[in-house]
Every structure is written in C-alpha cells, then in structure tokens.
Amino acid sequence: MHERITPLFSEEQIRVRVKELGVQLTADYAGKVPVVVGLLNGVFPFMADLVRAMDLDMDVSFMQVASYHGGTESTGEVHILKDLDRSIQGRHLLVVEDIVDTGLTLHKVRNLLKDREPLSIKVCTLLDKPSRRKIEVPVHYVGFTIPDHFVIGYGLDLDGKYRNLPYVGVYHP
C-alpha cells in the first residue's frame, strides 16, 4: 500500500463488477456487432477486462482525449489527441470511459461521434462521479458511483503515475 492512498475498490470488487457489466452488455448487444471505443489513456485495463467479459463479436477502437494536462483538476479544455481509425456510420457504438467526472470530455466526444451517424451511442464507465458534473451526459452502464474524491489506480493516474495499481484508491495529497 502507498501511504497517500486509501483503497476504495479492491481488485476483487473490480473483477466481479466488470464481469457483471460484461454479462449485461452481452445481453444488450446480442445479435449486434458493436464498435467498442475506449478513451485512452486511463481506460486500458478496464476496457481489456470488459471486452474479455463480453461474449459477442465486436470491433475495438480507441480515441485519445485529454482534459487534465497534469494535476488533480480538469482544465475544462478537451483535446482530441487520437481519433478513430474506422468509419462508425450505421454502427452501434459503445464508448468506454475510466471515469465520468465533469462530463465535458464525454460531451465533446459524443458530439463528435454523433456527427458520424452511428445507429446508437451508449456509454459504459468504470467510475461515475455525478457530484462534479458541469454538463449532463448520458451514462448507460456504471461500474461504481463515487463521491468527489481524486482517485487513482486501475488505469487512473496522477501525472502518469499509479496506473498500474490493481485497485482503485483515493489519493490524499
């Protein structure tokens, strides 16, 4: 354990919840071949575990977006660093996020993707922090709802550190 981190969700709690989400997504996308779009960088462990828990055909792609630029507060500016490398027109889209906080990043990404005419767009996030919303965004699948804490681990970072922790913890500066 790190002295500045209080565990919030254990590796086992995350594993169980991701499996539950995978079962639900398998049922909801039965007969469809969704494009599962991960928002890098923090989503990579969650998305890898999630797609393995989904028993269906799918395409996988990534976008890289940034709104933190170091530190523990979102800057409010959202930058697309890597866009999709395939057409999503006429496809069912599942956007996978590590955390939905202010909603600004997800709002920008959803608007960009809607312009490309997918059949549907749904959002799955490991962590939802509704108390921090600056703009309301639809979130269809939630791993865990959390209070207003800065969290790290399981892909979530502080200046690039702690992504490799197998649990999610609250960081205390």
N, C-alpha and C positions, 0 to 999 in steps of 0.2 A: 504494500500500500504506500501511496505517496502522502506525505503529511498535510499537503494543501488540498487534498481531495477526499470528499466524503462519498462513498458509494451510494448510488441512487437505484440502479437496476443491475443485478448480478448477471454474470454470463449465462447462468441457467434461466433466469427470468426472461432474458432477451431471446434465448434459444426457443423457449416454449411459446412466447408471443409471436415470433417470426413464423414458426410452424403453423400457428392458428391463422395468421394472416395469409399464408400460402394456401391453406385449405379453403379459406373464404374466396380468395382470388381465383383459384382453380374452378370453383363452382360458378362464380360470377362471369368468368370469361370462357366457360365451356362452349365449344363449337366455334370459338373465335381464335384468331392468331394476333394477339395484341403486340404493339411495339412498346416495349418497356424501356422508358427513358430515365436514366439515372442522372442526377445533377451532382457533378463532381465538385469538390474532391471528397467531401465527408461521407458521401453515400456508399462508397465502395464496399465496406464489409457488410452493411445491411443489405444492399442490393444483391451481392453474391449469395448470401444466405437466403434471401427472399426468392430469387428465381429458382434456386435449387429446391425450395419448398413448394413451388408451383408445378403441378403435374399437367402441363399443357404445352403445345407448341407456341413459340413466341419469337419475335425478333428483339434483339437487345441493342440499344444505342446509348450514347452519352452526350450530355452538354456540360460545359464547364461555365459556371457563373460565379461571380464574386460580389459580395456586399460588405465584407468585414475589413479587408485590407489590413489585418493585424489588429490586435486588441480584443476587447470583450464587448464592444458595442458596434452594431451595424452602422455603416456610414450613411445609409439611405440611398446611396448610389449603387445601381446594379449594372454590372458589366458582363456581357456575353464574351467569354474567352475562347470557347469552342462550341460550334454549332453542330447540329445533327448532320450526318453524312448520308442521309437517305430521305426519300420522299415519305411523307406521312399522310398524304392526301387519300381519303377514303379508308383510313385505317383507324382501329381503336387504339387509343394511346393511354398508357398508364405511366404517369410521371412519378418517380420515386425520389423522395427527399429524405435527408437525415433528420432535419428539424424545420418546422414551420414556426417562425417567430413573428416578425413584424408583418409578414405577408407580402412585403414589397418585391422580393425576389420572385416568389411564385406568381404574383400578379403579372409581372413583366414577362416571365416565361410563358405563362398561359396565353397572354395576348399575342405573343409572337407565334406560338403554335396554333392558335385558333385561326390565324390568317392563312394557314397552310391547309385548311379544310379537312381535318381528320373527322371521322364519324363520331367520335366521342373523346373526351379528355377526362380522366379521373386521376386523383392524386392519392398516393399512399406515402405516409411519413412514419418514420420510427418514433419521433417525438413531436408533440404539438404543444405549443406554449401560447394559448389563446389570450392570456392576460396582456401580451405585448403587441397585439395586432394594431397596426396603423391603418391597414386596409383589409377588409374581409375577403377571404378567398375560400373556395370550396375545398374541403379536405374529406375524402370519402372513406379512407382507411387509416386508422391511427393505431400505432403500436402502444404508446403511452402518452397520456396528457400530464404535463408537468407544470409546476409553479414557476415563477420568474426567477430562475437561477441560471448562472452561466455553467453549462455542462460540457464535459469533455469525455473522450473515450469512445470506443467502437466506431471510429471514423471521425468523430468530432474533435476539433483541435483548439489550441491556443498558440498562435504563431507557428503552426506546423507541428507542434509537439502533442503528445498524448493520443494520437490517432490509433496507435497500436494497442491500447488498453482493451482487454476483453470485456469490460463492463462500462457502464455509463456512470459518471460521478459528477458531483457538484464541485467546481473549482473555487477555492477560497484564496483571494489574492493576499 
